[in-house]
Amino acid sequence: MKLFIKPGSCSLASHIALREVGAAFEIDPVDFETGKSQSGADYNTINPKGYVPALQLGNGEVLTEGASVLQYIADQHPASNLTPASGTIMRARLQEYLNYTSSELHKAFSPLFFAGTSDAGKEKAKTNVAKKLDYVNTLLEDKAAYLLGHDFSVADAYLFVVCNWANFVGIDLKAWPNIVSFSKRVSERPAVHAAMKAEGLIG
């Protein structure tokens, strides 16, 4: 398998998941200015949507959209416990957390990474992000370790990556202590450390 990424972006969650399950894969960073991946592939032919992640399977089929990629990886490796069994309330909770991270928290951060966003627009975006983080901080109050309890899931991988973006846009996570504790726990997982190191995010 090949995972097309942009270091530190939402594709990092899929990268973490692949390492968590011990999958055989390679990463192929994409340069969005040239439209080419590091291997020389024309990324628009891989994913016409123009963003990451994209997971190219061994048969050549390509899966896109982060939440779908994460769920696929977890389902292919049930022994990893990265997702609860289908049809259970906990499976529905996992999808609830994946969807919230994608449609609300991830989306709220987006204006802060656009070069064309005005200063006023960025301040408005930060206020919106803070509201989302307020909810996430409350969500983590009664958790033993992760979103679903003691077991790390793909929802945790995605939430960790998006919350970490705060460090790059001038938002101090100290205002949300439960998120700080959660992020520290996740960052200490061997698969997370390895993925971040492979993407050049840490030494």
C-alpha positions, 0 to 999 in steps of 0.5 A: 500500500502507498499513503499519499501525505502532506507532513503534519496534515490530517493524513498523519492520522492515517499514517499513525493508524497504519503503523499501529496495525503493523501494515506494510506500506510506504508514504509518498509526500505530495507537493501541492504547488507542483501537483507531484508526489515525491515519487513523481506521480501526478497527484491529480490522477491519484486523487482529483479532489486535490487533498490528502490522504489518499491510500492506494491499495495493492490492487491499485484502487484508491481510497480517499477521505480521512475518516473513511481511510481510518475506518478501512485500516481499522476494519482490515485489522480487527485484532488491533482494536482500533475500532469497535465491532460493527453494529455496537453502540461503541462503533456508532460513538467512534463514527460520531467522534470521527465525524465531529473531528472532520466536519467541525474541528478540522473545518474550524481550523481551515481558515487559519491555514489559508494565506488569503484569510484576513487578520479579522478572519483569523481572529474569528476562526480562532474564536470558533476553534476555541468553542470546538476545543471547549467541547472536546475538553469536556468530552475528555473529562470522564475518559479513562485514557482515550475517547472510547475508554482504555482502548486507543482508536482511529478516532483518537489518532485523528483528534490528536492530529487536529488538536496538535495544529493549535501549536502552529496557529498561535492557540495555546492548548493550556486553556484545555487541560484535558486535551493537553493530557490526552495529547501527551498520552497519544504522543507517547505511543510508539506508532505515533512517535514513529509516524511523526519522526518519519514525517520530519515533525520531530527529531 
